[in-house]
Each structure stands twice: as C-alpha cells, then as structure tokens.
C-alpha cells in the first residue's frame, strides 16, 4: 500500500481503469417506455408554450410602456 501511495508514475485514469472489473461497461442504452416518451413530449410542449407566453408578455409590456404617455413621463427625467 505504501508503494502505491508513493508511486507517481500512474495517473488517475490508469488507476481507475485497474480498479474496474474486466468487461464492465457503463454505457448501457437508456431503456425508455412509451409513458416516458409521452411525458417528455408533453414537458417539451409545455416548455415551448411557456417560452412563447414569456416573449409575448415582454413584448406586450414594452408596447404598453412605450405608448402610455403618463408612464413615459414618469420614467423619463425632465430638466429642473
């Protein structure tokens, strides 16, 4: 054990490669069910709709703010 700690010739990748079991793979394909795919599709649709609503809100607030003379006069500085 002392020799392993003092030996600096091996890197972290070679050390971890030695500790893995032979033939062990960590890249198994993800198994998805029909319910998983449906849930993911609905989640993506919800995210897209939320993005569109957010853009419309930002554009709408900017439009109202630019065309409301009282709001514009309150937010702009006038020289005094």
FIVODO-46137 format. One record per residue: residue in one letter; z, x, y of N, C-alpha, C, O in turn. Coordinates in nm, 3 decimals. Atoms other than C-alpha are relative to their C-alpha. Layout:
N
<node><type>a</type><n_z>Z</n_z><n_x>X</n_x><n_y>Y</n_y><ca_z>Z</ca_z><ca_x>X</ca_x><ca_y>Y</ca_y><c_z>Z</c_z><c_x>X</c_x><c_y>Y</c_y><o_z>Z</o_z><o_x>X</o_x><o_y>Y</o_y></node>
...
! end
This chain:
80
<node><type>x</type><n_z>0.000</n_z><n_x>0.082</n_x><n_y>-0.119</n_y><ca_z>0.000</ca_z><ca_x>0.000</ca_x><ca_y>0.000</ca_y><c_z>0.000</c_z><c_x>0.087</c_x><c_y>0.125</c_y><o_z>-0.066</o_z><o_x>0.053</o_x><o_y>0.224</o_y></node>
<node><type>x</type><n_z>-0.004</n_z><n_x>-0.089</n_x><n_y>-0.115</n_y><ca_z>0.076</ca_z><ca_x>0.285</ca_x><ca_y>0.238</ca_y><c_z>-0.136</c_z><c_x>0.063</c_x><c_y>0.023</c_y><o_z>-0.175</o_z><o_x>0.084</o_x><o_y>0.138</o_y></node>
<node><type>x</type><n_z>0.133</n_z><n_x>-0.059</n_x><n_y>-0.013</n_y><ca_z>-0.264</ca_z><ca_x>0.437</ca_x><ca_y>0.168</ca_y><c_z>-0.097</c_z><c_x>-0.100</c_x><c_y>0.063</c_y><o_z>-0.183</o_z><o_x>-0.061</o_x><o_y>0.142</o_y></node>
<node><type>x</type><n_z>0.087</n_z><n_x>0.101</n_x><n_y>-0.059</n_y><ca_z>-0.436</ca_z><ca_x>0.108</ca_x><ca_y>0.256</ca_y><c_z>0.028</c_z><c_x>-0.017</c_x><c_y>0.149</c_y><o_z>-0.065</o_z><o_x>-0.039</o_x><o_y>0.228</o_y></node>
<node><type>x</type><n_z>-0.034</n_z><n_x>0.014</n_x><n_y>-0.141</n_y><ca_z>-0.249</ca_z><ca_x>0.088</ca_x><ca_y>0.585</ca_y><c_z>-0.044</c_z><c_x>0.122</c_x><c_y>0.081</c_y><o_z>-0.082</o_z><o_x>0.108</o_x><o_y>0.197</o_y></node>
<node><type>x</type><n_z>0.037</n_z><n_x>-0.121</n_x><n_y>-0.071</n_y><ca_z>-0.326</ca_z><ca_x>0.447</ca_x><ca_y>0.678</ca_y><c_z>-0.149</c_z><c_x>0.027</c_x><c_y>-0.002</c_y><o_z>-0.199</o_z><o_x>0.102</o_x><o_y>0.082</o_y></node>
<node><type>x</type><n_z>0.144</n_z><n_x>-0.022</n_x><n_y>0.012</n_y><ca_z>-0.691</ca_z><ca_x>0.436</ca_x><ca_y>0.571</ca_y><c_z>-0.072</c_z><c_x>-0.079</c_x><c_y>0.109</c_y><o_z>-0.065</o_z><o_x>-0.202</o_x><o_y>0.110</o_y></node>
<node><type>x</type><n_z>0.072</n_z><n_x>0.066</n_x><n_y>-0.109</n_y><ca_z>-0.903</ca_z><ca_x>0.358</ca_x><ca_y>0.880</ca_y><c_z>-0.150</c_z><c_x>-0.002</c_x><c_y>-0.024</c_y><o_z>-0.226</o_z><o_x>-0.038</o_x><o_y>0.066</o_y></node>
<node><type>x</type><n_z>0.144</n_z><n_x>-0.006</n_x><n_y>0.026</n_y><ca_z>-1.242</ca_z><ca_x>0.400</ca_x><ca_y>0.713</ca_y><c_z>-0.060</c_z><c_x>-0.138</c_x><c_y>-0.026</c_y><o_z>-0.180</o_z><o_x>-0.156</o_x><o_y>-0.009</o_y></node>
<node><type>x</type><n_z>0.056</n_z><n_x>0.132</n_x><n_y>0.028</n_y><ca_z>-1.276</ca_z><ca_x>0.033</ca_x><ca_y>0.618</ca_y><c_z>0.019</c_z><c_x>-0.089</c_x><c_y>0.123</c_y><o_z>0.118</o_z><o_x>-0.078</o_x><o_y>0.196</o_y></node>
<node><type>x</type><n_z>-0.006</n_z><n_x>0.093</n_x><n_y>-0.112</n_y><ca_z>-1.348</ca_z><ca_x>-0.236</ca_x><ca_y>0.872</ca_y><c_z>0.056</c_z><c_x>-0.133</c_x><c_y>-0.049</c_y><o_z>0.084</o_z><o_x>-0.150</o_x><o_y>-0.168</o_y></node>
<node><type>x</type><n_z>-0.055</n_z><n_x>0.130</n_x><n_y>0.036</n_y><ca_z>-1.220</ca_z><ca_x>-0.592</ca_x><ca_y>0.880</ca_y><c_z>-0.094</c_z><c_x>-0.077</c_x><c_y>-0.092</c_y><o_z>-0.048</o_z><o_x>-0.150</o_x><o_y>-0.180</o_y></node>
<node><type>x</type><n_z>0.094</n_z><n_x>0.074</n_x><n_y>0.084</n_y><ca_z>-1.538</ca_z><ca_x>-0.728</ca_x><ca_y>0.725</ca_y><c_z>-0.001</c_z><c_x>0.052</c_x><c_y>-0.144</c_y><o_z>-0.011</o_z><o_x>-0.027</o_x><o_y>-0.238</o_y></node>
<node><type>x</type><n_z>-0.002</n_z><n_x>-0.052</n_x><n_y>0.137</n_y><ca_z>-1.525</ca_z><ca_x>-0.493</ca_x><ca_y>0.426</ca_y><c_z>0.132</c_z><c_x>-0.033</c_x><c_y>-0.067</c_y><o_z>0.136</o_z><o_x>-0.055</o_x><o_y>-0.188</o_y></node>
<node><type>x</type><n_z>-0.129</n_z><n_x>0.036</n_x><n_y>0.057</n_y><ca_z>-1.156</ca_z><ca_x>-0.565</ca_x><ca_y>0.378</ca_y><c_z>0.000</c_z><c_x>-0.145</c_x><c_y>-0.045</c_y><o_z>0.048</o_z><o_x>-0.177</o_x><o_y>-0.154</o_y></node>
<node><type>x</type><n_z>0.002</n_z><n_x>0.141</n_x><n_y>0.037</n_y><ca_z>-1.212</ca_z><ca_x>-0.940</ca_x><ca_y>0.381</ca_y><c_z>-0.098</c_z><c_x>-0.024</c_x><c_y>-0.114</c_y><o_z>-0.077</o_z><o_x>-0.114</o_x><o_y>-0.196</o_y></node>
<node><type>x</type><n_z>0.096</n_z><n_x>0.015</n_x><n_y>0.109</n_y><ca_z>-1.513</ca_z><ca_x>-0.901</ca_x><ca_y>0.151</ca_y><c_z>0.062</c_z><c_x>0.039</c_x><c_y>-0.133</c_y><o_z>0.032</o_z><o_x>-0.020</o_x><o_y>-0.237</o_y></node>
<node><type>x</type><n_z>-0.067</n_z><n_x>-0.041</n_x><n_y>0.123</n_y><ca_z>-1.297</ca_z><ca_x>-0.721</ca_x><ca_y>-0.102</ca_y><c_z>0.101</c_z><c_x>-0.103</c_x><c_y>-0.047</c_y><o_z>0.126</o_z><o_x>-0.114</o_x><o_y>-0.167</o_y></node>
<node><type>x</type><n_z>-0.105</n_z><n_x>0.095</n_x><n_y>0.036</n_y><ca_z>-1.033</ca_z><ca_x>-0.995</ca_x><ca_y>-0.094</ca_y><c_z>-0.055</c_z><c_x>-0.132</c_x><c_y>-0.050</c_y><o_z>0.019</o_z><o_x>-0.210</o_x><o_y>-0.111</o_y></node>
<node><type>x</type><n_z>0.059</n_z><n_x>0.125</n_x><n_y>0.045</n_y><ca_z>-1.274</ca_z><ca_x>-1.281</ca_x><ca_y>-0.165</ca_y><c_z>-0.028</c_z><c_x>0.006</c_x><c_y>-0.150</c_y><o_z>-0.057</o_z><o_x>0.112</o_x><o_y>-0.206</o_y></node>
<node><type>x</type><n_z>0.030</n_z><n_x>0.008</n_x><n_y>0.143</n_y><ca_z>-1.323</ca_z><ca_x>-1.397</ca_x><ca_y>-0.519</ca_y><c_z>-0.150</c_z><c_x>0.016</c_x><c_y>-0.020</c_y><o_z>-0.229</o_z><o_x>-0.031</o_x><o_y>0.063</o_y></node>
<node><type>x</type><n_z>0.143</n_z><n_x>-0.017</n_x><n_y>0.023</n_y><ca_z>-1.658</ca_z><ca_x>-1.299</ca_x><ca_y>-0.669</ca_y><c_z>-0.066</c_z><c_x>-0.135</c_x><c_y>-0.024</c_y><o_z>-0.017</o_z><o_x>-0.217</o_x><o_y>-0.102</o_y></node>
<node><type>x</type><n_z>0.074</n_z><n_x>0.124</n_x><n_y>0.017</n_y><ca_z>-1.909</ca_z><ca_x>-1.579</ca_x><ca_y>-0.644</ca_y><c_z>0.051</c_z><c_x>-0.115</c_x><c_y>0.084</c_y><o_z>-0.004</o_z><o_x>-0.225</o_x><o_y>0.078</o_y></node>
<node><type>x</type><n_z>-0.052</n_z><n_x>0.108</n_x><n_y>-0.084</n_y><ca_z>-1.703</ca_z><ca_x>-1.780</ca_x><ca_y>-0.397</ca_y><c_z>-0.090</c_z><c_x>-0.017</c_x><c_y>0.121</c_y><o_z>-0.122</o_z><o_x>0.080</o_x><o_y>0.190</o_y></node>
<node><type>x</type><n_z>0.087</n_z><n_x>0.028</n_x><n_y>-0.115</n_y><ca_z>-1.920</ca_z><ca_x>-1.948</ca_x><ca_y>-0.137</ca_y><c_z>0.071</c_z><c_x>-0.097</c_x><c_y>0.092</c_y><o_z>0.141</o_z><o_x>-0.188</o_x><o_y>0.047</o_y></node>
<node><type>x</type><n_z>-0.065</n_z><n_x>0.085</n_x><n_y>-0.099</n_y><ca_z>-1.803</ca_z><ca_x>-2.108</ca_x><ca_y>0.183</ca_y><c_z>-0.101</c_z><c_x>-0.082</c_x><c_y>0.078</c_y><o_z>-0.066</o_z><o_x>-0.142</o_x><o_y>0.179</o_y></node>
<node><type>x</type><n_z>0.102</n_z><n_x>0.074</n_x><n_y>-0.073</n_y><ca_z>-2.128</ca_z><ca_x>-2.269</ca_x><ca_y>0.289</ca_y><c_z>-0.051</c_z><c_x>-0.119</c_x><c_y>-0.083</c_y><o_z>-0.171</o_z><o_x>-0.135</o_x><o_y>-0.102</o_y></node>
<node><type>x</type><n_z>0.038</n_z><n_x>0.118</n_x><n_y>0.076</n_y><ca_z>-2.124</ca_z><ca_x>-2.587</ca_x><ca_y>0.083</ca_y><c_z>-0.066</c_z><c_x>-0.100</c_x><c_y>0.094</c_y><o_z>-0.023</o_z><o_x>-0.114</o_x><o_y>0.208</o_y></node>
<node><type>x</type><n_z>0.063</n_z><n_x>0.100</n_x><n_y>-0.087</n_y><ca_z>-2.355</ca_z><ca_x>-2.855</ca_x><ca_y>0.218</ca_y><c_z>0.095</c_z><c_x>-0.115</c_x><c_y>0.025</c_y><o_z>0.169</o_z><o_x>-0.157</o_x><o_y>-0.063</o_y></node>
<node><type>x</type><n_z>-0.088</n_z><n_x>0.111</n_x><n_y>-0.038</n_y><ca_z>-2.176</ca_z><ca_x>-3.131</ca_x><ca_y>0.402</ca_y><c_z>-0.049</c_z><c_x>-0.127</c_x><c_y>-0.068</c_y><o_z>-0.167</o_z><o_x>-0.163</o_x><o_y>-0.056</o_y></node>
<node><type>x</type><n_z>0.038</n_z><n_x>0.123</n_x><n_y>0.065</n_y><ca_z>-2.175</ca_z><ca_x>-3.449</ca_x><ca_y>0.199</ca_y><c_z>0.029</c_z><c_x>-0.115</c_x><c_y>0.096</c_y><o_z>0.143</o_z><o_x>-0.138</o_x><o_y>0.135</o_y></node>
<node><type>x</type><n_z>-0.015</n_z><n_x>0.111</n_x><n_y>-0.092</n_y><ca_z>-2.236</ca_z><ca_x>-3.747</ca_x><ca_y>0.424</ca_y><c_z>-0.033</c_z><c_x>-0.129</c_x><c_y>-0.072</c_y><o_z>-0.125</o_z><o_x>-0.136</o_x><o_y>-0.153</o_y></node>
<node><type>x</type><n_z>0.025</n_z><n_x>0.131</n_x><n_y>0.057</n_y><ca_z>-2.217</ca_z><ca_x>-4.108</ca_x><ca_y>0.325</ca_y><c_z>-0.078</c_z><c_x>-0.083</c_x><c_y>0.101</c_y><o_z>-0.097</o_z><o_x>-0.043</o_x><o_y>0.215</o_y></node>
<node><type>x</type><n_z>0.072</n_z><n_x>0.090</n_x><n_y>-0.090</n_y><ca_z>-2.409</ca_z><ca_x>-4.396</ca_x><ca_y>0.473</ca_y><c_z>0.089</c_z><c_x>-0.044</c_x><c_y>0.114</c_y><o_z>0.043</o_z><o_x>-0.058</o_x><o_y>0.227</o_y></node>
<node><type>x</type><n_z>-0.095</n_z><n_x>0.040</n_x><n_y>-0.106</n_y><ca_z>-2.098</ca_z><ca_x>-4.503</ca_x><ca_y>0.664</ca_y><c_z>0.018</c_z><c_x>0.111</c_x><c_y>0.103</c_y><o_z>0.030</o_z><o_x>0.082</o_x><o_y>0.222</o_y></node>
<node><type>x</type><n_z>-0.011</n_z><n_x>-0.112</n_x><n_y>-0.094</n_y><ca_z>-2.067</ca_z><ca_x>-4.154</ca_x><ca_y>0.817</ca_y><c_z>-0.121</c_z><c_x>0.007</c_x><c_y>0.093</c_y><o_z>-0.106</o_z><o_x>0.027</o_x><o_y>0.213</o_y></node>
<node><type>x</type><n_z>0.120</n_z><n_x>-0.006</n_x><n_y>-0.082</n_y><ca_z>-2.427</ca_z><ca_x>-4.159</ca_x><ca_y>0.935</ca_y><c_z>-0.004</c_z><c_x>-0.116</c_x><c_y>0.099</c_y><o_z>-0.044</o_z><o_x>-0.098</o_x><o_y>0.214</o_y></node>
<node><type>x</type><n_z>-0.003</n_z><n_x>0.116</n_x><n_y>-0.088</n_y><ca_z>-2.388</ca_z><ca_x>-4.509</ca_x><ca_y>1.078</ca_y><c_z>0.101</c_z><c_x>0.019</c_x><c_y>0.112</c_y><o_z>0.073</o_z><o_x>-0.011</o_x><o_y>0.228</o_y></node>
<node><type>x</type><n_z>-0.104</n_z><n_x>-0.026</n_x><n_y>-0.101</n_y><ca_z>-2.066</ca_z><ca_x>-4.413</ca_x><ca_y>1.257</ca_y><c_z>-0.047</c_z><c_x>0.104</c_x><c_y>0.102</c_y><o_z>-0.024</o_z><o_x>0.089</o_x><o_y>0.222</o_y></node>
<node><type>x</type><n_z>0.050</n_z><n_x>-0.104</n_x><n_y>-0.091</n_y><ca_z>-2.229</ca_z><ca_x>-4.100</ca_x><ca_y>1.402</ca_y><c_z>-0.108</c_z><c_x>-0.057</c_x><c_y>0.092</c_y><o_z>-0.112</o_z><o_x>-0.024</o_x><o_y>0.211</o_y></node>
<node><type>x</type><n_z>0.104</n_z><n_x>0.062</n_x><n_y>-0.083</n_y><ca_z>-2.529</ca_z><ca_x>-4.304</ca_x><ca_y>1.522</ca_y><c_z>0.060</c_z><c_x>-0.087</c_x><c_y>0.109</c_y><o_z>0.016</o_z><o_x>-0.081</o_x><o_y>0.224</o_y></node>
<node><type>x</type><n_z>-0.064</n_z><n_x>0.086</n_x><n_y>-0.099</n_y><ca_z>-2.305</ca_z><ca_x>-4.559</ca_x><ca_y>1.695</ca_y><c_z>0.074</c_z><c_x>0.083</c_x><c_y>0.105</c_y><o_z>0.074</o_z><o_x>0.047</o_x><o_y>0.223</o_y></node>
<node><type>x</type><n_z>-0.071</n_z><n_x>-0.086</n_x><n_y>-0.095</n_y><ca_z>-2.099</ca_z><ca_x>-4.281</ca_x><ca_y>1.853</ca_y><c_z>-0.097</c_z><c_x>0.063</c_x><c_y>0.099</c_y><o_z>-0.068</o_z><o_x>0.074</o_x><o_y>0.218</o_y></node>
<node><type>x</type><n_z>0.100</n_z><n_x>-0.058</n_x><n_y>-0.090</n_y><ca_z>-2.413</ca_z><ca_x>-4.117</ca_x><ca_y>1.992</ca_y><c_z>-0.056</c_z><c_x>-0.105</c_x><c_y>0.096</c_y><o_z>-0.080</o_z><o_x>-0.076</o_x><o_y>0.213</o_y></node>
<node><type>x</type><n_z>0.046</n_z><n_x>0.108</n_x><n_y>-0.088</n_y><ca_z>-2.536</ca_z><ca_x>-4.452</ca_x><ca_y>2.128</ca_y><c_z>0.103</c_z><c_x>-0.030</c_x><c_y>0.106</c_y><o_z>0.067</o_z><o_x>-0.051</o_x><o_y>0.222</o_y></node>
<node><type>x</type><n_z>-0.107</n_z><n_x>0.027</n_x><n_y>-0.097</n_y><ca_z>-2.201</ca_z><ca_x>-4.513</ca_x><ca_y>2.293</ca_y><c_z>0.007</c_z><c_x>0.111</c_x><c_y>0.104</c_y><o_z>0.026</o_z><o_x>0.084</o_x><o_y>0.223</o_y></node>
<node><type>x</type><n_z>-0.003</n_z><n_x>-0.112</n_x><n_y>-0.094</n_y><ca_z>-2.205</ca_z><ca_x>-4.166</ca_x><ca_y>2.449</ca_y><c_z>-0.120</c_z><c_x>-0.005</c_x><c_y>0.095</c_y><o_z>-0.105</o_z><o_x>0.022</o_x><o_y>0.214</o_y></node>
<node><type>x</type><n_z>0.119</n_z><n_x>0.011</n_x><n_y>-0.085</n_y><ca_z>-2.560</ca_z><ca_x>-4.217</ca_x><ca_y>2.578</ca_y><c_z>0.016</c_z><c_x>-0.113</c_x><c_y>0.102</c_y><o_z>-0.018</o_z><o_x>-0.097</o_x><o_y>0.219</o_y></node>
<node><type>x</type><n_z>-0.022</n_z><n_x>0.111</n_x><n_y>-0.092</n_y><ca_z>-2.470</ca_z><ca_x>-4.554</ca_x><ca_y>2.727</ca_y><c_z>0.104</c_z><c_x>0.035</c_x><c_y>0.106</c_y><o_z>0.088</o_z><o_x>-0.002</o_x><o_y>0.223</o_y></node>
<node><type>x</type><n_z>-0.102</n_z><n_x>-0.041</n_x><n_y>-0.097</n_y><ca_z>-2.160</ca_z><ca_x>-4.410</ca_x><ca_y>2.891</ca_y><c_z>-0.059</c_z><c_x>0.096</c_x><c_y>0.102</c_y><o_z>-0.024</o_z><o_x>0.089</o_x><o_y>0.220</o_y></node>
<node><type>x</type><n_z>0.066</n_z><n_x>-0.091</n_x><n_y>-0.094</n_y><ca_z>-2.372</ca_z><ca_x>-4.134</ca_x><ca_y>3.045</ca_y><c_z>-0.089</c_z><c_x>-0.074</c_x><c_y>0.098</c_y><o_z>-0.088</o_z><o_x>-0.043</o_x><o_y>0.218</o_y></node>
<node><type>x</type><n_z>0.087</n_z><n_x>0.079</n_x><n_y>-0.088</n_y><ca_z>-2.625</ca_z><ca_x>-4.383</ca_x><ca_y>3.182</ca_y><c_z>0.082</c_z><c_x>-0.080</c_x><c_y>0.100</c_y><o_z>0.048</o_z><o_x>-0.085</o_x><o_y>0.218</o_y></node>
<node><type>x</type><n_z>-0.086</n_z><n_x>0.077</n_x><n_y>-0.091</n_y><ca_z>-2.350</ca_z><ca_x>-4.603</ca_x><ca_y>3.326</ca_y><c_z>0.063</c_z><c_x>0.092</c_x><c_y>0.104</c_y><o_z>0.072</o_z><o_x>0.054</o_x><o_y>0.221</o_y></node>
<node><type>x</type><n_z>-0.058</n_z><n_x>-0.096</n_x><n_y>-0.095</n_y><ca_z>-2.188</ca_z><ca_x>-4.297</ca_x><ca_y>3.485</ca_y><c_z>-0.099</c_z><c_x>0.041</c_x><c_y>0.108</c_y><o_z>-0.063</o_z><o_x>0.051</o_x><o_y>0.225</o_y></node>
<node><type>x</type><n_z>0.102</n_z><n_x>-0.036</n_x><n_y>-0.099</n_y><ca_z>-2.514</ca_z><ca_x>-4.195</ca_x><ca_y>3.652</ca_y><c_z>-0.026</c_z><c_x>-0.115</c_x><c_y>0.096</c_y><o_z>-0.037</o_z><o_x>-0.094</o_x><o_y>0.217</o_y></node>
<node><type>x</type><n_z>0.020</n_z><n_x>0.116</n_x><n_y>-0.087</n_y><ca_z>-2.569</ca_z><ca_x>-4.548</ca_x><ca_y>3.782</ca_y><c_z>0.117</c_z><c_x>-0.018</c_x><c_y>0.097</c_y><o_z>0.095</o_z><o_x>-0.054</o_x><o_y>0.213</o_y></node>
<node><type>x</type><n_z>-0.116</n_z><n_x>0.012</n_x><n_y>-0.089</n_y><ca_z>-2.215</ca_z><ca_x>-4.555</ca_x><ca_y>3.922</ca_y><c_z>-0.006</c_z><c_x>0.104</c_x><c_y>0.112</c_y><o_z>0.021</o_z><o_x>0.072</o_x><o_y>0.228</o_y></node>
<node><type>x</type><n_z>0.008</n_z><n_x>-0.105</n_x><n_y>-0.102</n_y><ca_z>-2.262</ca_z><ca_x>-4.224</ca_x><ca_y>4.103</ca_y><c_z>-0.109</c_z><c_x>-0.032</c_x><c_y>0.101</c_y><o_z>-0.089</o_z><o_x>-0.018</o_x><o_y>0.222</o_y></node>
<node><type>x</type><n_z>0.111</n_z><n_x>0.033</n_x><n_y>-0.091</n_y><ca_z>-2.599</ca_z><ca_x>-4.331</ca_x><ca_y>4.246</ca_y><c_z>0.037</c_z><c_x>-0.122</c_x><c_y>0.085</c_y><o_z>0.008</o_z><o_x>-0.124</o_x><o_y>0.204</o_y></node>
<node><type>x</type><n_z>-0.038</n_z><n_x>0.120</n_x><n_y>-0.074</n_y><ca_z>-2.462</ca_z><ca_x>-4.672</ca_x><ca_y>4.345</ca_y><c_z>0.103</c_z><c_x>0.028</c_x><c_y>0.108</c_y><o_z>0.093</o_z><o_x>-0.023</o_x><o_y>0.219</o_y></node>
<node><type>x</type><n_z>-0.102</n_z><n_x>-0.034</n_x><n_y>-0.099</n_y><ca_z>-2.158</ca_z><ca_x>-4.529</ca_x><ca_y>4.520</ca_y><c_z>-0.061</c_z><c_x>0.081</c_x><c_y>0.114</c_y><o_z>-0.027</o_z><o_x>0.061</o_x><o_y>0.230</o_y></node>
<node><type>x</type><n_z>0.068</n_z><n_x>-0.078</n_x><n_y>-0.104</n_y><ca_z>-2.378</ca_z><ca_x>-4.279</ca_x><ca_y>4.705</ca_y><c_z>-0.085</c_z><c_x>-0.090</c_x><c_y>0.088</c_y><o_z>-0.089</o_z><o_x>-0.073</o_x><o_y>0.210</o_y></node>
<node><type>x</type><n_z>0.084</n_z><n_x>0.092</n_x><n_y>-0.078</n_y><ca_z>-2.615</ca_z><ca_x>-4.557</ca_x><ca_y>4.810</ca_y><c_z>0.084</c_z><c_x>-0.085</c_x><c_y>0.094</c_y><o_z>0.052</o_z><o_x>-0.097</o_x><o_y>0.213</o_y></node>
<node><type>x</type><n_z>-0.088</n_z><n_x>0.083</n_x><n_y>-0.083</n_y><ca_z>-2.336</ca_z><ca_x>-4.783</ca_x><ca_y>4.936</ca_y><c_z>0.064</c_z><c_x>0.084</c_x><c_y>0.110</c_y><o_z>0.074</o_z><o_x>0.040</o_x><o_y>0.225</o_y></node>
<node><type>x</type><n_z>-0.061</n_z><n_x>-0.086</n_x><n_y>-0.101</n_y><ca_z>-2.169</ca_z><ca_x>-4.494</ca_x><ca_y>5.113</ca_y><c_z>-0.096</c_z><c_x>0.041</c_x><c_y>0.109</c_y><o_z>-0.056</o_z><o_x>0.053</o_x><o_y>0.225</o_y></node>
<node><type>x</type><n_z>0.099</n_z><n_x>-0.042</n_x><n_y>-0.100</n_y><ca_z>-2.490</ca_z><ca_x>-4.391</ca_x><ca_y>5.288</ca_y><c_z>-0.045</c_z><c_x>-0.116</c_x><c_y>0.088</c_y><o_z>-0.085</o_z><o_x>-0.093</o_x><o_y>0.202</o_y></node>
<node><type>x</type><n_z>0.049</n_z><n_x>0.114</n_x><n_y>-0.077</n_y><ca_z>-2.578</ca_z><ca_x>-4.743</ca_x><ca_y>5.403</ca_y><c_z>0.111</c_z><c_x>-0.083</c_x><c_y>0.064</c_y><o_z>0.084</o_z><o_x>-0.183</o_x><o_y>0.128</o_y></node>
<node><type>x</type><n_z>-0.112</n_z><n_x>0.070</n_x><n_y>-0.062</n_y><ca_z>-2.233</ca_z><ca_x>-4.856</ca_x><ca_y>5.512</ca_y><c_z>0.036</c_z><c_x>0.076</c_x><c_y>0.128</c_y><o_z>0.095</o_z><o_x>0.184</o_x><o_y>0.122</o_y></node>
<node><type>x</type><n_z>-0.018</n_z><n_x>-0.070</n_x><n_y>-0.128</n_y><ca_z>-2.215</ca_z><ca_x>-4.768</ca_x><ca_y>5.883</ca_y><c_z>0.147</c_z><c_x>0.024</c_x><c_y>0.031</c_y><o_z>0.182</o_z><o_x>0.128</o_x><o_y>0.087</o_y></node>
<node><type>x</type><n_z>-0.142</n_z><n_x>-0.019</n_x><n_y>-0.027</n_y><ca_z>-1.839</ca_z><ca_x>-4.818</ca_x><ca_y>5.905</ca_y><c_z>0.055</c_z><c_x>0.116</c_x><c_y>-0.081</c_y><o_z>0.130</o_z><o_x>0.199</o_x><o_y>-0.029</o_y></node>
<node><type>x</type><n_z>-0.046</n_z><n_x>-0.110</n_x><n_y>0.085</n_y><ca_z>-1.774</ca_z><ca_x>-4.585</ca_x><ca_y>5.614</ca_y><c_z>-0.054</c_z><c_x>0.134</c_x><c_y>0.048</c_y><o_z>0.017</o_z><o_x>0.234</o_x><o_y>0.048</o_y></node>
<node><type>x</type><n_z>0.060</n_z><n_x>-0.124</n_x><n_y>-0.050</n_y><ca_z>-2.015</ca_z><ca_x>-4.326</ca_x><ca_y>5.752</ca_y><c_z>0.071</c_z><c_x>0.045</c_x><c_y>0.128</c_y><o_z>0.099</o_z><o_x>0.164</o_x><o_y>0.145</o_y></node>
<node><type>x</type><n_z>-0.067</n_z><n_x>-0.036</n_x><n_y>-0.125</n_y><ca_z>-1.849</ca_z><ca_x>-4.338</ca_x><ca_y>6.095</ca_y><c_z>0.143</c_z><c_x>0.046</c_x><c_y>-0.025</c_y><o_z>0.193</o_z><o_x>0.130</o_x><o_y>0.050</o_y></node>
<node><type>x</type><n_z>-0.136</n_z><n_x>-0.045</n_x><n_y>0.030</n_y><ca_z>-1.504</ca_z><ca_x>-4.298</ca_x><ca_y>5.939</ca_y><c_z>0.001</c_z><c_x>0.140</c_x><c_y>-0.060</c_y><o_z>0.094</o_z><o_x>0.218</o_x><o_y>-0.037</o_y></node>
<node><type>x</type><n_z>0.003</n_z><n_x>-0.128</n_x><n_y>0.070</n_y><ca_z>-1.609</ca_z><ca_x>-3.997</ca_x><ca_y>5.732</ca_y><c_z>-0.063</c_z><c_x>0.114</c_x><c_y>0.080</c_y><o_z>-0.046</o_z><o_x>0.231</o_x><o_y>0.046</o_y></node>
<node><type>x</type><n_z>0.060</n_z><n_x>-0.106</n_x><n_y>-0.082</n_y><ca_z>-1.805</ca_z><ca_x>-3.811</ca_x><ca_y>6.000</ca_y><c_z>0.091</c_z><c_x>0.034</c_x><c_y>0.117</c_y><o_z>0.163</o_z><o_x>-0.051</o_x><o_y>0.169</o_y></node>
<node><type>x</type><n_z>-0.081</n_z><n_x>-0.043</n_x><n_y>-0.115</n_y><ca_z>-1.639</ca_z><ca_x>-3.610</ca_x><ca_y>6.271</ca_y><c_z>-0.076</c_z><c_x>-0.026</c_x><c_y>0.128</c_y><o_z>-0.196</o_z><o_x>0.000</o_x><o_y>0.139</o_y></node>
<node><type>x</type><n_z>0.059</n_z><n_x>0.019</n_x><n_y>-0.132</n_y><ca_z>-1.704</ca_z><ca_x>-3.706</ca_x><ca_y>6.624</ca_y><c_z>0.068</c_z><c_x>0.095</c_x><c_y>0.096</c_y><o_z>0.189</o_z><o_x>0.117</o_x><o_y>0.087</o_y></node>
<node><type>x</type><n_z>-0.057</n_z><n_x>-0.097</n_x><n_y>-0.093</n_y><ca_z>-1.652</ca_z><ca_x>-3.459</ca_x><ca_y>6.903</ca_y><c_z>0.092</c_z><c_x>-0.068</c_x><c_y>0.101</c_y><o_z>0.056</o_z><o_x>-0.167</o_x><o_y>0.163</o_y></node>
<node><type>x</type><n_z>-0.094</n_z><n_x>0.055</n_x><n_y>-0.099</n_y><ca_z>-1.346</ca_z><ca_x>-3.527</ca_x><ca_y>7.117</ca_y><c_z>0.070</c_z><c_x>0.113</c_x><c_y>0.072</c_y><o_z>0.153</o_z><o_x>0.088</o_x><o_y>0.159</o_y></node>
! end
